[in-house]
């Protein structure tokens, strides 16, 4: 169970959309979360990797080396 507070303007837009389509507000909130959750997870994973690279904990590999290593050269 999750309870969230939305600005009144967003709440009204959500109610209007739900009325127009015959779906629930919960449906649209769930769809919005599912649509963006993976992007948010990817962003935080990328930020963590960037910090590790910047701090020297993790190294990068030049693209040309990756291409060569995996036999992707033309």
C-alpha positions, -999 to +999 in steps of 0.1 A: +000+000+000+013+035-009-002+069-001+011+099-019+002+136-018-001+153-052-003+190-060-040+199-065-034+207-102-020+172-108-048+156-088-074+175-110-057+164-142-056+128-130-093+129-120-102+144-154-083+117-173-098+090-152-134+103-159-127+107-196-114+072-200-133+052-175-102+040-157-092+047-121-067+072-109-048+043-094-044+028-128-028+059-142-005+064-112+006+028-115+012+031-152+033+063-147+054+046-120+060+015-141+069+036-171+096+055-153+109+032-126+133+014-149+147+047-162+152+059-126+169+027-116+192+029-146+201+065-138+211+058-103+231+028-113+249+049-139+256+077-114+271+051-090+293+038-117+304+073-126+313+080-090+334+048-088+352+057-121+359+092-108+372+079-075+395+054-092+376+024-077+366+013-112+383+016-146+369+021-181+378+003-213+381+022-246+355+013-271+381+002-297+394-024-271+359-037-264+352-040-302+385-059-307+380-081-276+346-093-288+355-096-325+332-069-336+356-053-360+345-049-396 
